[in-house]
């Protein structure tokens, strides 16, 4: 087959609905095809460098490339089950290899190719897997160990007699109805992130034949499930429960009744934005960036995300602990994008990252400060592989707690 034919097949697949709109997977497929045509099958380290910009990559420590190639195989399979059902020549990536091969349609392996006499193996394996998973889970019930240390950054939460509340920043949406043509649209406006901001917007709306009303639901951002999972693991390990609220449904009257953990994008933090008044960082709403007010020469540094949030990118985040209004404690985990919020929380909930954070604060201050803020740079790939480094850490001093 000619190279031009290969390229035609690849671009047809990438343009299909089944393949999706991910530039990362498109670039990965093109790259693997080009390598295969040149009979130069790449290693994981080469793929990590060429496609994901990771110059220092250890396959023994990360499954990133294997996960992406596995998902790419699934995308190809989905394509050939739909738009490419009649394609005579099909691209495939054999398991255990990063080479692209071409097979004839008549030779493509399907589920029907499994001999009838062997099909009993599939439900048997499924049963064994479920049984093994259940036994492992029951084992953890009897052998659970705290993920965090009561003498570390979780100490206040572990010793507190107050219940804990998790508040997740959510995205505000509203309906806009054109009464002239009887058309209703659901709108997500990045500049409107709370009911209060919506009411201001509504009061300035002068368009005729237009009715706008908030919806009874909002949208949670992509990292929300991960936040709940990570916190649930920690709270379960220390025999403590917590309740969950969304920012749009949070009642400020509950501020003094709970220790509070807030996670979300900076623009979705609602009433908790006021707790940054002693921070060295400001959030620039218009430019969606953190501004760092340095000491000494008065210089202001700008930290703004770069790249594509669905592929390789850089985000910035803040982890902040401040006193609440009634002797309670408030923890704020925020990012400009959701990856920053997710990774700042990971530094607080994953044992290895938490130990590193505690060691960094111990080294800088000679102890773990009561209140503090930590500023991270977060590098992410398609929200699957996140790394972070601490850029700044400050102790926050409160002569009299609010």
C-alpha positions as a Markdown table, in Angstrom:
| # | Residue | x | y | z |
|---|---|---|---|---|
| 1 | Unk | 0.0 | 0.0 | 0.0 |
| 2 | Unk | 1.3 | 3.5 | -0.9 |
| 3 | Unk | 2.0 | 6.1 | 1.8 |
| 4 | Unk | -0.7 | 8.3 | 0.3 |
| 5 | Unk | -3.2 | 5.5 | 0.9 |
| 6 | Unk | -2.1 | 5.2 | 4.5 |
| 7 | Unk | -2.5 | 8.9 | 5.1 |
| 8 | Unk | -6.0 | 8.9 | 3.5 |
| 9 | Unk | -7.1 | 6.1 | 5.8 |
| 10 | Unk | -5.7 | 7.9 | 8.8 |
| 11 | Unk | -7.4 | 11.3 | 8.1 |
| 12 | Unk | -10.7 | 9.6 | 7.3 |
| 13 | Unk | -10.6 | 7.9 | 10.7 |
| 14 | Unk | -9.6 | 11.1 | 12.5 |
| 15 | Unk | -12.4 | 13.0 | 10.9 |
| 16 | Unk | -15.0 | 10.5 | 11.9 |
| 17 | Unk | -17.5 | 11.0 | 14.7 |
| 18 | Unk | -16.5 | 7.8 | 16.4 |
| 19 | Unk | -12.9 | 8.8 | 16.8 |
| 20 | Unk | -13.8 | 12.0 | 18.6 |
| 21 | Unk | -12.1 | 15.4 | 18.5 |
| 22 | Unk | -9.0 | 14.8 | 20.6 |
| 23 | Unk | -5.9 | 16.4 | 19.0 |
| 24 | Unk | -3.8 | 14.2 | 21.3 |
| 25 | Unk | -5.2 | 10.9 | 19.9 |
| 26 | Unk | -5.1 | 12.2 | 16.4 |
| 27 | Unk | -1.4 | 13.2 | 16.7 |
| 28 | Unk | -0.6 | 9.8 | 18.3 |
| 29 | Unk | -2.2 | 7.9 | 15.5 |
| 30 | Unk | -0.4 | 9.9 | 12.8 |
| 31 | Unk | 2.8 | 9.5 | 14.7 |
| 32 | Unk | 2.5 | 5.7 | 15.0 |
| 33 | Unk | 1.6 | 5.3 | 11.3 |
| 34 | Unk | 4.5 | 7.5 | 10.3 |
| 35 | Unk | 6.9 | 5.4 | 12.4 |
| 36 | Unk | 5.5 | 2.1 | 11.0 |
| 37 | Unk | 5.8 | 3.3 | 7.4 |
| 38 | Unk | 9.5 | 4.0 | 8.2 |
| 39 | Unk | 9.9 | 0.7 | 9.9 |
| 40 | Unk | 11.0 | 2.5 | 13.1 |
| 41 | Unk | 8.7 | 1.3 | 15.9 |
| 42 | Unk | 9.0 | 3.8 | 18.8 |
| 43 | Unk | 9.6 | 3.0 | 22.4 |
| 44 | Unk | 7.4 | 4.4 | 25.2 |
| 45 | Unk | 10.0 | 7.0 | 26.1 |
| 46 | Unk | 10.1 | 8.3 | 22.5 |
| 47 | Unk | 6.3 | 8.5 | 22.3 |
| 48 | Unk | 6.3 | 10.4 | 25.7 |
| 49 | Unk | 8.8 | 12.9 | 24.4 |
| 50 | Unk | 7.5 | 13.4 | 20.9 |
| 51 | Unk | 3.7 | 13.5 | 21.6 |
| 52 | Unk | 3.4 | 14.5 | 25.2 |
| 53 | Unk | 6.5 | 16.7 | 25.7 |
| 54 | Unk | 7.8 | 14.5 | 28.6 |
| 55 | Unk | 11.6 | 14.5 | 28.2 |
| 56 | Unk | 12.1 | 12.6 | 31.4 |
| 57 | Unk | 9.8 | 9.6 | 31.3 |
| 58 | Unk | 10.1 | 6.3 | 33.2 |
| 59 | Unk | 7.8 | 3.6 | 31.8 |
| 60 | Unk | 8.2 | 1.6 | 35.1 |
| 61 | Unk | 6.7 | 4.5 | 37.0 |
| 62 | Unk | 3.9 | 5.6 | 34.6 |
| 63 | Unk | 1.4 | 3.8 | 32.5 |
| 64 | Unk | 0.6 | 6.9 | 30.5 |
| 65 | Unk | 1.6 | 5.6 | 27.1 |
| 66 | Unk | 0.0 | 2.2 | 27.6 |
| 67 | Unk | -3.3 | 3.8 | 28.6 |
| 68 | Unk | -3.3 | 6.1 | 25.6 |
| 69 | Unk | -2.5 | 3.3 | 23.1 |
| 70 | Unk | -5.1 | 1.1 | 24.8 |
| 71 | Unk | -7.7 | 3.9 | 24.3 |
| 72 | Unk | -6.5 | 4.4 | 20.8 |
| 73 | Unk | -7.2 | 0.7 | 20.0 |
| 74 | Unk | -10.7 | 1.2 | 21.4 |
| 75 | Unk | -11.3 | 4.2 | 19.2 |
| 76 | Unk | -10.2 | 2.3 | 16.1 |
| 77 | Unk | -12.5 | -0.6 | 17.1 |
| 78 | Unk | -15.4 | 1.8 | 17.5 |
| 79 | Unk | -14.7 | 3.4 | 14.2 |
| 80 | Unk | -14.8 | 0.1 | 12.4 |
| 81 | Unk | -18.0 | -0.9 | 14.1 |
| 82 | Unk | -19.6 | 2.3 | 12.8 |
| 83 | Unk | -18.4 | 4.6 | 9.9 |
| 84 | Unk | -15.6 | 2.2 | 8.9 |
| 85 | Unk | -17.8 | -0.9 | 8.8 |
| 86 | Unk | -17.3 | -1.4 | 5.1 |
| 87 | Unk | -13.7 | -0.4 | 4.9 |
| 88 | Unk | -11.7 | -3.2 | 3.1 |
| 89 | Unk | -8.4 | -2.3 | 4.7 |
| 90 | Unk | -8.3 | -1.7 | 8.4 |
| 91 | Unk | -5.6 | -0.3 | 10.7 |
| 92 | Unk | -4.8 | -2.2 | 13.9 |
| 93 | Unk | -2.4 | -2.0 | 16.8 |
| 94 | Unk | -1.5 | -5.5 | 17.9 |
| 95 | Unk | -1.4 | -5.9 | 21.7 |
| 96 | Unk | 2.1 | -5.5 | 23.1 |
| 97 | Unk | 3.3 | -3.5 | 20.2 |
| 98 | Unk | 3.2 | 0.2 | 19.0 |
| 99 | Unk | 3.3 | -0.8 | 15.4 |
| 100 | Unk | 0.4 | 0.0 | 13.0 |
| 101 | Unk | -0.6 | -3.0 | 10.8 |
| 102 | Unk | -3.1 | -3.2 | 8.0 |
| 103 | Unk | -5.4 | -6.2 | 7.8 |
| 104 | Unk | -8.1 | -7.1 | 5.3 |
| 105 | Unk | -11.7 | -6.7 | 6.4 |
| 106 | Unk | -12.4 | -10.5 | 6.0 |
| 107 | Unk | -9.5 | -11.3 | 8.4 |
| 108 | Unk | -10.6 | -8.8 | 11.1 |
| 109 | Unk | -11.1 | -10.5 | 14.4 |
| 110 | Unk | -14.6 | -10.2 | 15.8 |
| 111 | Unk | -16.4 | -11.5 | 18.8 |
| 112 | Unk | -17.9 | -14.3 | 16.7 |
| 113 | Unk | -14.5 | -15.7 | 16.0 |
| 114 | Unk | -14.3 | -17.1 | 19.5 |
| 115 | Unk | -15.1 | -20.8 | 19.3 |
| 116 | Unk | -18.4 | -21.7 | 20.8 |
| 117 | Unk | -16.8 | -24.3 | 23.0 |
| 118 | Unk | -14.6 | -21.7 | 24.6 |
| 119 | Unk | -17.2 | -19.0 | 25.3 |
| 120 | Unk | -17.8 | -20.4 | 28.8 |
| 121 | Unk | -14.4 | -19.0 | 29.7 |
| 122 | Unk | -15.7 | -15.4 | 29.6 |
| 123 | Unk | -18.4 | -15.6 | 32.3 |
| 124 | Unk | -16.1 | -17.8 | 34.4 |
| 125 | Unk | -13.4 | -15.2 | 34.3 |
| 126 | Unk | -15.9 | -12.5 | 35.1 |
| 127 | Unk | -17.2 | -14.5 | 38.1 |
| 128 | Unk | -13.6 | -15.1 | 39.4 |
| 129 | Unk | -12.8 | -11.4 | 39.0 |
| 130 | Unk | -15.9 | -10.3 | 40.9 |
| 131 | Unk | -15.1 | -12.8 | 43.7 |
| 132 | Unk | -11.5 | -11.7 | 43.9 |
| 133 | Unk | -12.5 | -8.0 | 44.0 |
| 134 | Unk | -15.0 | -8.6 | 46.8 |
| 135 | Unk | -12.5 | -10.5 | 48.8 |
| 136 | Unk | -9.9 | -7.7 | 48.4 |
| 137 | Unk | -12.5 | -5.2 | 49.4 |
| 138 | Unk | -13.6 | -7.1 | 52.5 |
| 139 | Unk | -9.9 | -7.5 | 53.4 |
| 140 | Unk | -9.5 | -3.7 | 53.4 |
| 141 | Unk | -12.4 | -3.4 | 55.9 |
| 142 | Unk | -10.4 | -5.4 | 58.4 |
| 143 | Unk | -7.0 | -4.0 | 57.7 |
| 144 | Unk | -7.6 | -0.3 | 56.9 |
| 145 | Unk | -4.8 | 2.1 | 57.9 |
| 146 | Unk | -5.0 | 5.9 | 58.1 |
| 147 | Unk | -3.7 | 7.5 | 54.9 |
| 148 | Unk | -2.9 | 10.7 | 56.8 |
| 149 | Unk | -1.0 | 11.5 | 60.0 |
| 150 | Unk | -2.8 | 13.2 | 63.0 |
| 151 | Unk | 0.4 | 15.1 | 63.6 |
| 152 | Unk | 0.5 | 16.4 | 60.1 |
| 153 | Unk | -1.6 | 18.8 | 58.0 |
| 154 | Unk | -4.7 | 16.8 | 58.6 |
| 155 | Unk | -4.4 | 17.2 | 62.4 |
| 156 | Unk | -7.0 | 19.9 | 62.9 |
| 157 | Unk | -9.6 | 17.9 | 60.9 |
| 158 | Unk | -8.8 | 14.7 | 62.7 |
| 159 | Unk | -9.1 | 16.2 | 66.2 |
| 160 | Unk | -12.0 | 18.5 | 65.4 |
| 161 | Unk | -15.4 | 17.7 | 67.0 |
| 162 | Unk | -17.2 | 19.6 | 64.2 |
| 163 | Unk | -18.6 | 17.7 | 61.2 |
| 164 | Unk | -16.9 | 18.3 | 57.9 |
| 165 | Unk | -18.5 | 19.6 | 54.7 |
| 166 | Unk | -17.1 | 19.3 | 51.2 |
| 167 | Unk | -18.3 | 22.2 | 48.9 |
| 168 | Unk | -17.7 | 21.7 | 45.2 |
| 169 | Unk | -17.5 | 24.6 | 42.8 |
| 170 | Unk | -20.1 | 24.1 | 40.1 |
| 171 | Unk | -21.0 | 25.9 | 36.8 |
| 172 | Unk | -24.0 | 28.1 | 36.7 |
| 173 | Unk | -26.4 | 27.7 | 33.8 |
| 174 | Unk | -29.6 | 29.5 | 32.8 |
| 175 | Unk | -32.4 | 29.5 | 30.2 |
| 176 | Unk | -32.9 | 32.2 | 27.7 |
| 177 | Unk | -36.3 | 32.3 | 26.0 |
| 178 | Unk | -37.0 | 34.3 | 22.9 |
| 179 | Unk | -40.8 | 35.0 | 23.2 |
| 180 | Unk | -41.0 | 36.2 | 19.6 |
| 181 | Unk | -40.1 | 32.9 | 18.0 |
| 182 | Unk | -40.8 | 30.7 | 21.0 |
| 183 | Unk | -37.2 | 29.4 | 21.2 |
| 184 | Unk | -35.4 | 28.4 | 24.4 |
| 185 | Unk | -31.7 | 28.0 | 24.8 |
| 186 | Unk | -29.7 | 26.7 | 27.8 |
| 187 | Unk | -26.6 | 28.9 | 28.3 |
| 188 | Unk | -23.4 | 28.6 | 30.2 |
| 189 | Unk | -21.8 | 32.1 | 30.5 |
| 190 | Unk | -18.2 | 32.0 | 31.9 |
| 191 | Unk | -18.8 | 35.4 | 33.4 |
| 192 | Unk | -21.8 | 34.2 | 35.5 |
| 193 | Unk | -20.8 | 31.8 | 38.3 |
| 194 | Unk | -23.4 | 32.3 | 41.0 |
| 195 | Unk | -27.0 | 33.3 | 41.5 |
| 196 | Unk | -25.9 | 36.7 | 42.7 |
| 197 | Unk | -23.9 | 37.4 | 39.5 |
| 198 | Unk | -26.9 | 36.1 | 37.5 |
| 199 | Unk | -29.2 | 38.6 | 39.3 |
| 200 | Unk | -26.9 | 41.5 | 38.4 |
| 201 | Unk | -26.8 | 40.3 | 34.8 |
| 202 | Unk | -30.5 | 40.0 | 34.7 |
| 203 | Unk | -31.0 | 43.5 | 36.0 |
| 204 | Unk | -28.9 | 44.9 | 33.1 |
| 205 | Unk | -30.6 | 42.8 | 30.4 |
| 206 | Unk | -32.4 | 45.3 | 28.1 |
| 207 | Unk | -33.2 | 43.0 | 25.2 |
| 208 | Unk | -36.8 | 42.9 | 24.1 |
| 209 | Unk | -38.8 | 39.6 | 23.7 |
| 210 | Unk | -36.3 | 37.8 | 26.0 |
| 211 | Unk | -36.9 | 36.1 | 29.3 |
| 212 | Unk | -34.0 | 34.7 | 31.3 |
| 213 | Unk | -34.3 | 32.4 | 34.3 |
| 214 | Unk | -31.9 | 30.3 | 36.3 |
| 215 | Unk | -32.2 | 26.5 | 36.0 |
| 216 | Unk | -32.9 | 24.3 | 39.0 |
| 217 | Unk | -29.6 | 22.4 | 38.2 |
| 218 | Unk | -26.0 | 23.3 | 37.6 |
| 219 | Unk | -23.0 | 21.5 | 36.0 |
| 220 | Unk | -20.2 | 19.9 | 38.0 |
| 221 | Unk | -16.8 | 20.2 | 36.4 |
| 222 | Unk | -14.8 | 17.2 | 35.3 |
| 223 | Unk | -12.7 | 16.7 | 38.4 |
| 224 | Unk | -15.7 | 16.5 | 40.8 |
| 225 | Unk | -15.8 | 12.7 | 40.9 |
| 226 | Unk | -12.1 | 12.5 | 41.5 |
| 227 | Unk | -12.4 | 14.9 | 44.5 |
| 228 | Unk | -15.1 | 12.8 | 46.1 |
| 229 | Unk | -13.1 | 9.6 | 45.6 |
| 230 | Unk | -9.9 | 11.0 | 47.1 |
| 231 | Unk | -11.5 | 12.5 | 50.1 |
| 232 | Unk | -13.7 | 9.4 | 50.7 |
| 233 | Unk | -10.6 | 7.3 | 50.9 |
| 234 | Unk | -9.0 | 9.5 | 53.5 |
| 235 | Unk | -12.1 | 10.0 | 55.6 |
| 236 | Unk | -12.9 | 6.3 | 55.5 |
| 237 | Unk | -9.3 | 5.5 | 56.7 |
| 238 | Unk | -9.8 | 7.8 | 59.8 |
| 239 | Unk | -13.3 | 6.7 | 60.6 |
| 240 | Unk | -14.8 | 10.1 | 59.8 |
| 241 | Unk | -17.7 | 11.1 | 57.5 |
| 242 | Unk | -18.5 | 14.3 | 55.6 |
| 243 | Unk | -21.4 | 15.9 | 53.8 |
| 244 | Unk | -21.3 | 17.2 | 50.3 |
| 245 | Unk | -22.8 | 20.5 | 48.9 |
| 246 | Unk | -22.4 | 22.4 | 45.6 |
| 247 | Unk | -21.4 | 26.0 | 45.8 |
| 248 | Unk | -24.6 | 27.1 | 44.1 |
| 249 | Unk | -26.6 | 25.4 | 46.8 |
| 250 | Unk | -24.5 | 26.4 | 49.8 |
| 251 | Unk | -26.1 | 28.4 | 52.5 |
| 252 | Unk | -23.7 | 30.9 | 54.1 |
| 253 | Unk | -25.4 | 30.4 | 57.4 |
| 254 | Unk | -23.7 | 27.0 | 57.6 |
| 255 | Unk | -20.2 | 28.7 | 57.6 |
| 256 | Unk | -19.8 | 28.4 | 61.3 |
| 257 | Unk | -21.3 | 24.9 | 61.8 |
| 258 | Unk | -18.7 | 22.8 | 59.9 |
| 259 | Unk | -15.0 | 22.5 | 59.1 |
| 260 | Unk | -15.2 | 23.2 | 55.4 |
| 261 | Unk | -13.2 | 21.9 | 52.4 |
| 262 | Unk | -13.8 | 23.9 | 49.2 |
| 263 | Unk | -12.6 | 22.6 | 45.9 |
| 264 | Unk | -13.2 | 24.3 | 42.5 |
| 265 | Unk | -12.0 | 26.7 | 39.9 |
| 266 | Unk | -11.1 | 30.1 | 41.2 |
| 267 | Unk | -14.1 | 31.7 | 39.5 |
| 268 | Unk | -16.6 | 29.2 | 41.1 |
| 269 | Unk | -15.6 | 29.8 | 44.8 |
| 270 | Unk | -18.6 | 32.1 | 45.6 |
| 271 | Unk | -18.6 | 33.6 | 49.1 |
| 272 | Unk | -15.2 | 31.9 | 49.8 |
| 273 | Unk | -13.4 | 34.4 | 47.6 |
| 274 | Unk | -13.5 | 36.8 | 50.6 |
| 275 | Unk | -11.2 | 34.4 | 52.6 |
| 276 | Unk | -8.3 | 35.3 | 50.3 |
| 277 | Unk | -8.0 | 38.8 | 51.7 |
| 278 | Unk | -4.7 | 38.0 | 53.4 |
| 279 | Unk | -3.3 | 36.1 | 50.4 |
| 280 | Unk | -0.2 | 37.2 | 48.5 |
| 281 | Unk | -2.2 | 36.2 | 45.3 |
| 282 | Unk | -5.0 | 38.0 | 43.5 |
| 283 | Unk | -7.2 | 36.5 | 40.9 |
| 284 | Unk | -7.6 | 38.5 | 37.7 |
| 285 | Unk | -11.1 | 37.7 | 36.4 |
| 286 | Unk | -10.8 | 39.3 | 33.0 |
| 287 | Unk | -7.5 | 37.6 | 32.1 |
| 288 | Unk | -8.2 | 34.4 | 34.1 |
| 289 | Unk | -4.8 | 34.5 | 35.8 |
| 290 | Unk | -3.2 | 34.6 | 39.2 |
| 291 | Unk | -1.3 | 37.8 | 40.1 |
| 292 | Unk | 1.5 | 37.4 | 42.7 |
| 293 | Unk | 2.4 | 40.5 | 44.6 |
| 294 | Unk | 6.1 | 40.0 | 45.4 |
| 295 | Unk | 7.7 | 41.5 | 48.5 |
| 296 | Unk | 10.5 | 44.1 | 48.2 |
| 297 | Unk | 10.5 | 45.7 | 44.7 |
| 298 | Unk | 6.7 | 45.6 | 44.3 |
| 299 | Unk | 6.9 | 43.6 | 41.1 |
| 300 | Unk | 3.7 | 41.7 | 40.1 |
| 301 | Unk | 4.1 | 38.3 | 38.5 |
| 302 | Unk | 1.4 | 36.9 | 36.2 |
| 303 | Unk | 0.6 | 33.2 | 36.2 |
| 304 | Unk | -1.8 | 32.2 | 33.4 |
| 305 | Unk | -2.6 | 28.7 | 32.1 |
| 306 | Unk | -1.2 | 27.7 | 28.8 |
| 307 | Unk | -1.8 | 24.9 | 26.3 |
| 308 | Unk | -5.0 | 22.9 | 25.7 |
| 309 | Unk | -6.9 | 21.6 | 28.7 |
| 310 | Unk | -7.7 | 18.4 | 26.8 |
| 311 | Unk | -4.0 | 17.7 | 25.9 |
| 312 | Unk | -0.7 | 18.9 | 27.4 |
| 313 | Unk | -1.1 | 22.1 | 29.4 |
| 314 | Unk | 0.0 | 24.1 | 32.4 |
| 315 | Unk | -2.3 | 25.3 | 35.1 |
| 316 | Unk | -1.8 | 27.0 | 38.5 |
| 317 | Unk | -3.4 | 26.4 | 41.8 |
| 318 | Unk | -3.7 | 27.5 | 45.4 |
| 319 | Unk | -4.0 | 25.3 | 48.6 |
| 320 | Unk | -5.0 | 27.6 | 51.4 |
| 321 | Unk | -5.9 | 27.0 | 55.1 |
| 322 | Unk | -7.6 | 29.8 | 57.0 |
| 323 | Unk | -9.6 | 30.1 | 60.2 |
| 324 | Unk | -13.4 | 30.1 | 60.0 |
| 325 | Unk | -15.8 | 32.5 | 61.8 |
| 326 | Unk | -16.5 | 30.2 | 64.7 |
| 327 | Unk | -13.3 | 28.5 | 65.7 |
| 328 | Unk | -13.7 | 26.1 | 62.7 |
| 329 | Unk | -11.2 | 25.6 | 59.9 |
| 330 | Unk | -11.6 | 26.3 | 56.1 |
| 331 | Unk | -9.5 | 24.6 | 53.5 |
| 332 | Unk | -9.5 | 26.0 | 49.9 |
| 333 | Unk | -8.3 | 24.0 | 46.9 |
| 334 | Unk | -8.6 | 26.2 | 43.8 |
| 335 | Unk | -7.2 | 26.3 | 40.3 |
| 336 | Unk | -7.7 | 28.5 | 37.3 |
| 337 | Unk | -8.7 | 25.3 | 35.4 |
| 338 | Unk | -10.1 | 22.2 | 37.0 |
| 339 | Unk | -6.7 | 20.4 | 36.7 |
| 340 | Unk | -5.2 | 22.8 | 39.1 |
| 341 | Unk | -7.9 | 22.3 | 41.7 |
| 342 | Unk | -7.7 | 18.5 | 41.3 |
| 343 | Unk | -3.9 | 18.4 | 41.7 |
| 344 | Unk | -3.9 | 20.8 | 44.7 |
| 345 | Unk | -6.3 | 18.4 | 46.4 |
| 346 | Unk | -4.2 | 15.4 | 45.5 |
| 347 | Unk | -1.2 | 17.0 | 47.3 |
| 348 | Unk | -3.4 | 16.9 | 50.4 |
| 349 | Unk | -5.0 | 13.4 | 50.0 |
| 350 | Unk | -2.3 | 11.1 | 48.4 |
| 351 | Unk | 0.1 | 9.8 | 51.0 |
| 352 | Unk | 3.4 | 10.3 | 49.0 |
| 353 | Unk | 2.4 | 13.8 | 47.8 |
| 354 | Unk | 1.2 | 14.8 | 51.3 |
| 355 | Unk | 4.5 | 13.7 | 52.8 |
| 356 | Unk | 6.4 | 15.8 | 50.3 |
| 357 | Unk | 4.2 | 18.9 | 51.0 |
| 358 | Unk | 4.6 | 18.5 | 54.8 |
| 359 | Unk | 8.4 | 18.1 | 54.4 |
| 360 | Unk | 8.5 | 21.3 | 52.2 |
| 361 | Unk | 6.6 | 23.3 | 54.9 |
| 362 | Unk | 8.8 | 21.8 | 57.7 |
| 363 | Unk | 11.9 | 22.8 | 55.8 |
| 364 | Unk | 10.8 | 26.3 | 55.0 |
| 365 | Unk | 9.2 | 27.2 | 58.4 |
| 366 | Unk | 10.9 | 24.7 | 60.8 |
| 367 | Unk | 7.4 | 23.5 | 61.7 |
| 368 | Unk | 3.9 | 23.0 | 60.1 |
| 369 | Unk | 2.3 | 26.5 | 60.2 |
| 370 | Unk | -1.3 | 26.8 | 61.6 |
| 371 | Unk | -2.5 | 28.7 | 58.6 |
| 372 | Unk | -0.8 | 28.8 | 55.2 |
| 373 | Unk | -1.0 | 29.0 | 51.4 |
| 374 | Unk | 0.9 | 27.0 | 48.9 |
| 375 | Unk | 1.0 | 27.9 | 45.2 |
| 376 | Unk | 1.5 | 25.1 | 42.7 |
| 377 | Unk | 2.4 | 24.9 | 39.0 |
| 378 | Unk | 0.5 | 21.9 | 37.5 |
| 379 | Unk | 1.4 | 20.2 | 34.3 |
| 380 | Unk | -1.2 | 17.9 | 32.9 |
| 381 | Unk | -1.9 | 15.7 | 29.9 |
| 382 | Unk | -5.6 | 15.2 | 29.0 |
| 383 | Unk | -6.4 | 15.3 | 32.8 |
| 384 | Unk | -5.0 | 11.8 | 33.1 |
| 385 | Unk | -1.4 | 12.4 | 34.1 |
| 386 | Unk | -0.8 | 15.3 | 36.4 |
| 387 | Unk | 2.4 | 16.5 | 38.0 |
| 388 | Unk | 2.9 | 19.6 | 40.2 |
| 389 | Unk | 5.7 | 21.5 | 41.9 |
| 390 | Unk | 5.5 | 24.1 | 44.7 |
| 391 | Unk | 6.4 | 27.6 | 43.5 |
| 392 | Unk | 5.7 | 29.5 | 46.8 |
| 393 | Unk | 4.6 | 28.7 | 50.3 |
| 394 | Unk | 3.6 | 31.4 | 52.8 |
| 395 | Unk | 2.5 | 31.3 | 56.4 |
| 396 | Unk | -0.7 | 33.2 | 57.1 |
| 397 | Unk | -0.7 | 35.0 | 60.5 |
| 398 | Unk | -4.0 | 35.9 | 62.2 |
| 399 | Unk | -3.6 | 37.9 | 65.4 |
| 400 | Unk | -7.2 | 37.4 | 66.2 |
| 401 | Unk | -9.1 | 34.7 | 64.3 |
| 402 | Unk | -12.3 | 35.8 | 62.6 |
